[in-house]
Amino acid sequence: MPAVIDFDGQAGRYRPELLVHCYRMLGSVHEAEDLVQETMLRAWRAWERYDDGVASMRTWLYKIATNACLTALRGRARRPLPSGLGRPSDDPDAPMAPSFETPWLQPFPDSRLTDPAAQLVRRDSLRLALIAAMQTLPPKQRAVLILRDVLGFSAAEVAEQLDTSVAAVNSALQRARAGVSAADEIVEPDDSTVKDMIDRYIRAFEAADVATLVSLLTEDAILEMPPVPLWVLGRVNYGRFIERVYAIRGTAWRLFPISANAQPALVAYCRDDTGTYRLHTLQVFTVTTTGISHDVVFQDPAVFTAFGLATTIDHH
């Protein structure tokens, strides 16, 4: 039985990776933070019963966190992106009314990955497309996939964590892998190529050069903007959509590179009538060897808060 006084030192160091784990399960940074807090509370209450001869501290905490997530997910709708809800729009003038009733998938701020414990997180396991695909799985399949394929727990360990059999774990894993197989097919270029492409995108966007912007895309590029439920497919429709944005918001923009879900991202500020540049969107990109294939444009205040973004900038 461990000494109670050692709880923060021994259990607290796993907080960063538990946050990532709960985010993968829930698709929401804010909910993941709440579940990590709940995990630590449950662990604290059970601390005197913890036996390191039965399970490692990490395995024990993941069991608590996973089951807390499964409880939270009962009866709850999945968190989608617009492209997961229906067919693309081919109407560049379609209404852009937000739908805050839908619990949209949120991006993960890579600034939360600076802790040494969080360096264990595999970059490819945080890709937004993979997280979106995971949300389509039944919660227990999702948990099995993450615990086995992402975190590397054995089938026996996962069976113990989920109070089930090894056979049930193996069966759930097979079904889960089939459900997310398409999300694993992305081939990414090296970091310098990605940086160059995003830099070119920034220059083209700030210059309102739609032709150059579109030339950086793949033929089947997707643009979507949660909480607006519509999305567009292909270079032509992407270009039309951006032209509409310029027509509505003007052409004075400032874009700044950051990182989200271990992917390139941009924070976009638009100049208003007073000359102030105001926070407009956070954009997360999927860059392939043939161009930018996906741009998810988040315009949700909850996402801005999670990333700690300034609402205005002093930029002339």
C-alpha positions as CSV (number, residue, x, y, z in Angstrom):
1,M,0.0,0.0,0.0
2,P,1.6,3.4,-1.0
3,A,1.9,6.3,1.3
4,V,-0.9,8.8,0.7
5,I,1.5,11.7,0.8
6,D,3.1,10.3,-2.4
7,F,-0.1,10.6,-4.5
8,D,0.7,13.8,-6.3
9,G,4.3,12.8,-7.1
10,Q,3.4,9.3,-8.3
11,A,0.0,9.8,-10.0
12,G,0.2,13.5,-11.0
13,R,3.0,12.9,-13.5
14,Y,0.6,11.0,-15.7
15,R,-1.9,13.9,-16.1
16,P,-0.6,15.1,-19.5
17,E,-0.9,11.7,-21.2
18,L,-4.2,10.9,-19.5
19,L,-5.5,14.2,-20.9
20,V,-4.6,13.0,-24.4
21,H,-6.2,9.7,-23.7
22,C,-9.5,11.2,-22.5
23,Y,-9.5,13.6,-25.5
24,R,-9.2,10.6,-27.9
25,M,-12.1,9.0,-26.2
26,L,-14.3,12.1,-26.0
27,G,-13.3,14.4,-28.8
28,S,-13.4,17.4,-26.5
29,V,-10.6,19.1,-24.7
30,H,-12.8,20.6,-22.0
31,E,-14.5,17.3,-21.3
32,A,-11.2,15.5,-21.3
33,E,-9.9,18.0,-18.6
34,D,-13.0,17.2,-16.5
35,L,-12.5,13.5,-16.8
36,V,-8.8,13.7,-15.9
37,Q,-9.8,15.6,-12.8
38,E,-12.4,12.9,-12.0
39,T,-9.8,10.2,-12.6
40,M,-7.4,11.8,-10.1
41,L,-10.2,12.1,-7.6
42,R,-11.2,8.5,-8.0
43,A,-7.6,7.4,-7.8
44,W,-7.1,9.5,-4.6
45,R,-10.1,7.9,-3.0
46,A,-8.8,4.4,-3.9
47,W,-5.1,5.2,-3.2
48,E,-4.8,3.1,-0.1
49,R,-6.1,0.1,-1.9
50,Y,-3.7,0.4,-4.8
51,D,-1.3,-2.6,-5.1
52,D,1.7,-2.1,-7.4
53,G,2.1,-5.9,-7.4
54,V,-1.1,-6.3,-9.3
55,A,-0.7,-3.4,-11.8
56,S,1.7,-0.6,-12.6
57,M,0.6,2.9,-11.6
58,R,0.2,3.8,-15.3
59,T,-2.0,0.8,-16.0
60,W,-4.1,1.4,-12.9
61,L,-4.7,5.1,-13.8
62,Y,-5.6,4.2,-17.4
63,K,-8.2,1.7,-16.1
64,I,-9.8,4.4,-14.0
65,A,-9.7,7.0,-16.8
66,T,-11.0,4.7,-19.5
67,N,-14.0,3.6,-17.3
68,A,-14.7,7.2,-16.4
69,C,-14.8,8.0,-20.1
70,L,-17.1,5.1,-20.9
71,T,-19.5,6.2,-18.2
72,A,-19.5,9.8,-19.5
73,L,-20.2,8.5,-23.0
74,R,-23.3,6.5,-22.1
75,G,-26.3,7.7,-24.1
76,R,-24.3,10.6,-25.6
77,A,-24.1,11.4,-29.3
78,R,-20.7,11.2,-31.0
79,R,-18.8,14.4,-31.8
80,P,-18.6,14.7,-35.6
81,L,-17.2,17.0,-38.1
82,P,-19.6,18.4,-40.8
83,S,-18.1,16.0,-43.4
84,G,-19.3,13.1,-41.2
85,L,-22.9,14.2,-41.3
86,G,-24.0,14.3,-44.9
87,R,-23.1,15.2,-48.5
88,P,-21.0,18.2,-49.5
89,S,-22.6,21.4,-50.5
90,D,-22.1,22.7,-54.1
91,D,-23.9,26.0,-53.4
92,P,-21.3,28.7,-52.7
93,D,-24.1,30.9,-51.3
94,A,-25.6,28.3,-48.9
95,P,-26.4,29.8,-45.5
96,M,-23.6,29.7,-43.0
97,A,-25.7,29.5,-39.9
98,P,-23.9,27.8,-37.0
99,S,-25.4,24.9,-35.1
100,F,-24.3,25.0,-31.5
101,E,-26.7,22.2,-30.6
102,T,-24.4,19.7,-32.3
103,P,-21.5,18.5,-30.0
104,W,-18.8,19.1,-32.6
105,L,-15.4,17.5,-32.5
106,Q,-12.7,19.8,-31.1
107,P,-9.0,20.1,-32.0
108,F,-6.3,19.5,-29.5
109,P,-3.8,22.2,-28.6
110,D,-0.2,20.9,-29.1
111,S,0.9,23.4,-26.5
112,R,-0.4,20.8,-24.0
113,L,2.2,18.3,-25.2
114,T,5.2,20.0,-23.8
115,D,5.4,18.0,-20.6
116,P,8.0,15.3,-20.7
117,A,5.4,12.6,-19.9
118,A,3.3,13.8,-22.9
119,Q,6.3,13.2,-25.3
120,L,5.2,9.5,-25.2
121,V,2.2,10.6,-27.4
122,R,2.6,9.4,-31.0
123,R,2.0,12.2,-33.4
124,D,0.0,10.1,-35.9
125,S,-2.3,9.0,-33.1
126,L,-3.6,12.5,-32.6
127,R,-4.5,13.3,-36.3
128,L,-7.8,15.0,-36.5
129,A,-9.1,12.6,-39.2
130,L,-8.2,9.6,-36.9
131,I,-9.9,11.2,-33.9
132,A,-13.0,11.8,-36.1
133,A,-13.0,8.2,-37.3
134,M,-12.7,7.0,-33.7
135,Q,-15.8,8.9,-32.7
136,T,-17.8,6.8,-35.1
137,L,-16.9,3.6,-33.1
138,P,-19.0,2.3,-30.2
139,P,-17.3,3.6,-27.0
140,K,-16.0,0.2,-25.9
141,Q,-14.5,-0.5,-29.4
142,R,-12.9,2.9,-29.3
143,A,-11.4,2.2,-25.9
144,V,-10.0,-1.2,-27.0
145,L,-8.4,0.4,-30.2
146,I,-6.8,3.2,-28.2
147,L,-5.5,0.9,-25.4
148,R,-4.2,-1.8,-27.7
149,D,-3.0,0.0,-30.9
150,V,-2.1,3.5,-29.6
151,L,-1.0,2.8,-26.0
152,G,0.4,-0.7,-26.5
153,F,-1.3,-2.4,-23.6
154,S,-1.6,-6.2,-24.0
155,A,-4.9,-7.9,-24.7
156,A,-4.8,-9.3,-21.2
157,E,-4.2,-5.9,-19.6
158,V,-7.0,-4.4,-21.6
159,A,-9.3,-7.2,-20.7
160,E,-8.6,-6.5,-17.0
161,Q,-9.0,-2.8,-17.5
162,L,-12.4,-3.2,-19.1
163,D,-13.6,-6.2,-17.0
164,T,-14.0,-8.4,-20.0
165,S,-12.3,-11.4,-21.7
166,V,-9.2,-11.5,-23.9
167,A,-11.4,-13.0,-26.7
168,A,-13.8,-10.1,-26.4
169,V,-10.9,-7.6,-26.6
170,N,-9.5,-9.2,-29.7
171,S,-12.9,-9.3,-31.4
172,A,-13.6,-5.6,-30.6
173,L,-10.1,-4.7,-31.8
174,Q,-10.7,-6.4,-35.2
175,R,-14.0,-4.5,-35.7
176,A,-12.5,-1.2,-34.5
177,R,-9.5,-1.5,-36.9
178,A,-11.9,-2.0,-39.8
179,G,-13.8,1.1,-38.8
180,V,-10.9,3.5,-38.9
181,S,-8.8,1.9,-41.7
182,A,-9.5,4.8,-44.1
183,A,-8.1,7.4,-41.7
184,D,-4.7,5.6,-41.6
185,E,-4.1,6.0,-45.3
186,I,-2.7,9.5,-45.2
187,V,0.9,9.9,-46.4
188,E,2.5,13.0,-45.0
189,P,5.6,14.7,-46.5
190,D,8.6,15.8,-44.4
191,D,8.3,18.7,-42.0
192,S,10.2,21.2,-44.2
193,T,7.8,20.5,-47.1
194,V,4.8,21.0,-44.8
195,K,6.2,24.2,-43.5
196,D,6.9,25.5,-47.0
197,M,3.3,24.7,-48.1
198,I,1.7,26.4,-45.1
199,D,3.9,29.5,-45.6
200,R,2.8,29.7,-49.2
201,Y,-0.9,29.3,-48.1
202,I,-0.4,32.2,-45.6
203,R,1.1,34.4,-48.2
204,A,-1.7,33.6,-50.7
205,F,-4.5,34.1,-48.2
206,E,-3.2,37.4,-46.9
207,A,-2.8,38.6,-50.5
208,A,-6.4,37.4,-51.3
209,D,-4.8,35.4,-54.2
210,V,-7.4,32.7,-54.6
211,A,-5.8,31.2,-57.7
212,T,-2.5,30.5,-55.9
213,L,-4.4,29.3,-52.8
214,V,-6.4,26.8,-54.8
215,S,-3.2,25.6,-56.6
216,L,-1.9,24.4,-53.2
217,L,-4.8,22.0,-52.8
218,T,-5.3,18.4,-53.8
219,E,-8.0,17.8,-56.4
220,D,-10.4,16.4,-53.8
221,A,-9.6,18.8,-51.0
222,I,-12.2,19.3,-48.2
223,L,-13.1,22.5,-46.5
224,E,-15.4,22.5,-43.5
225,M,-16.2,25.0,-40.7
226,P,-17.8,23.7,-37.5
227,P,-20.1,24.9,-36.0
228,V,-21.4,25.6,-39.5
229,P,-22.7,22.2,-40.6
230,L,-22.0,22.5,-44.3
231,W,-18.8,21.5,-46.1
232,V,-17.4,21.7,-49.6
233,L,-15.4,19.3,-51.7
234,G,-12.8,20.0,-54.5
235,R,-10.7,22.9,-55.6
236,V,-13.4,24.7,-57.4
237,N,-15.8,24.8,-54.5
238,Y,-13.0,25.6,-52.1
239,G,-12.1,28.6,-54.2
240,R,-15.7,29.8,-54.4
241,F,-16.1,29.5,-50.7
242,I,-12.9,31.6,-50.0
243,E,-14.1,34.2,-52.5
244,R,-17.3,34.4,-50.6
245,V,-15.4,34.9,-47.3
246,Y,-13.5,37.8,-48.9
247,A,-16.7,39.3,-50.2
248,I,-18.2,39.2,-46.7
249,R,-15.2,39.9,-44.5
250,G,-12.9,41.9,-46.7
251,T,-9.4,41.0,-47.8
252,A,-7.4,42.3,-44.8
253,W,-6.3,39.3,-42.9
254,R,-3.3,38.2,-40.7
255,L,-2.6,34.5,-40.3
256,F,-0.2,33.0,-37.8
257,P,1.1,29.4,-37.8
258,I,0.6,27.1,-34.7
259,S,0.1,23.4,-34.3
260,A,-2.9,21.3,-33.4
261,N,-3.4,17.5,-33.3
262,A,0.3,17.3,-34.2
263,Q,-0.7,18.9,-37.6
264,P,0.0,22.3,-39.0
265,A,-2.6,24.9,-38.0
266,L,-3.3,28.6,-38.5
267,V,-4.9,31.3,-36.4
268,A,-6.7,33.8,-38.6
269,Y,-7.5,37.4,-37.7
270,C,-9.7,39.7,-39.8
271,R,-9.7,43.5,-39.8
272,D,-12.9,45.1,-38.8
273,D,-14.4,48.6,-39.6
274,T,-12.3,50.1,-36.8
275,G,-9.1,48.8,-38.2
276,T,-8.7,46.2,-35.4
277,Y,-7.8,42.6,-36.3
278,R,-10.2,40.3,-34.5
279,L,-9.9,36.6,-34.0
280,H,-11.9,34.8,-36.7
281,T,-10.9,31.1,-36.9
282,L,-8.5,28.4,-36.0
283,Q,-7.7,26.2,-39.1
284,V,-6.2,22.7,-38.9
285,F,-4.6,21.3,-42.1
286,T,-3.9,17.9,-43.4
287,V,-0.9,18.1,-45.8
288,T,-0.1,15.2,-48.1
289,T,2.6,14.7,-50.6
290,T,0.3,16.1,-53.3
291,G,-1.0,19.1,-51.5
292,I,-3.4,20.3,-48.8
293,S,-6.2,17.7,-48.7
294,H,-8.2,19.0,-45.7
295,D,-8.8,22.3,-43.9
296,V,-11.0,22.2,-40.8
297,V,-11.9,25.7,-39.9
298,F,-13.0,26.1,-36.3
299,Q,-15.1,29.1,-35.3
300,D,-16.2,28.0,-31.8
301,P,-15.4,30.2,-28.8
302,A,-14.9,27.1,-26.7
303,V,-12.0,26.1,-29.1
304,F,-10.5,29.5,-28.9
305,T,-10.5,29.3,-25.1
306,A,-8.9,25.9,-25.1
307,F,-6.1,27.2,-27.2
308,G,-5.8,30.4,-25.2
309,L,-6.0,32.6,-28.3
310,A,-6.0,36.4,-28.1
311,T,-9.3,38.0,-29.3
312,T,-7.5,40.9,-31.0
313,I,-4.0,41.7,-32.2
314,D,-2.3,45.0,-32.8
315,H,-1.1,44.6,-36.3
316,H,-0.9,47.3,-39.0
